[in-house]
Amino acid sequence: MQTTETLEDFYAHKFGTTPPPTANGVGAFNVFRLEDCWNGGKVVTPYSRRDFYKITLIRGKHRYHYADKSIEVDGTTLIFFNPQVPYRFEPLDETTTGFFCIFKDSFFTESMRGNIHDLPMFMLGGKPAYTLNETQETQAITLFQKMFDEIESDYRFKYDLLRNYVTEMIHFAMKMQPTETLYQHPDANSRITAVFTELLERQFPIENPGQRFTLRSASDFAEQLSVHVNHLNRAVRSTTGKTTTAHIAERITAEATALLKHTSWNVAEISYSLGFEEPAHFNNFFKKHTNFTPTAIRVV
């Protein structure tokens, strides 16, 4: 079941720690080597959104799943991930190495002209991957090395420098043409399932009580995809082993759980935002899929 990975989740999963404190309210920033974040030599990245930005330099052959696209990469690539798009890495060999940095939106809030979401590599529907030649790889590695050196320093204004290095990385990429080699899904069923999944995820997260989840049934999705509902159901079932309805129900349940645990909205507001006409219908749905009432989850 897909959820959003928080910064706290990331540190707990990778290192068994909590995020380090940051100075002057600039927001979270850190930089890592990919090899230091592997378990048993393999990259473990569930398909989900993160609540932070990520810039990765990765060497080797792998595939990454980004929204409804599956993109193969072989060589050295600079990839930009934004918190609104779910993604997952799939290594295709054992030689994958590299670096990445992570940061919150607040890292740029007070210093950046415009909105970081408007940059081409972070824009919804944008192309996040940039293939590097040897000279470009050296330049990018140099920037990451500067980040490593600075994050360990005691310099009072180090976060200003780190912000400048990230900005330089962004402009370095913007000078290049983005590259995408789309992995051809093995069959039409896989393609339809991928687009269905992207349409489902596009409706989340629910960020305010006035926002409403509207595509709630297999028929709703089939209409959007211009396919017969039976065709959609067969495609999703054959690809995932689960029905279209089961996928929708799991996603609604996951979002309901997050809203119950992490917001102060009342059950009626959560019920409405998830497309239920009556709170009683939401209560019955939630108990059926979790064996708990919404109130019980809220107090856990």
Secondary structure, DSSP 8 states (H G I E B T S, - for coil): ---EE-HHHHHHHHHSS-----STT---EEEEEGGGG-BTTB----SBEESSEEEEEEEEEEEEEETTEEEEEEEEEEEEE-TTS-EEEEESSS--EEEEEEE-THHHHTT-SS-GGGSTTTSTT---EEE--HHHHHHHHHHHHHHHHHHTS--TTHHHHHHHHHHHHHHHHHTS-----B---SSHHHHHHHHHHHHHHHT----STT------SHHHHHHHHTS-HHHHHHHHHHHHSS-HHHHHHHHHHHHHHHHHHH----HHHHHHHTT-SSHHHHHHHHHHHHSS-HHHHHT-
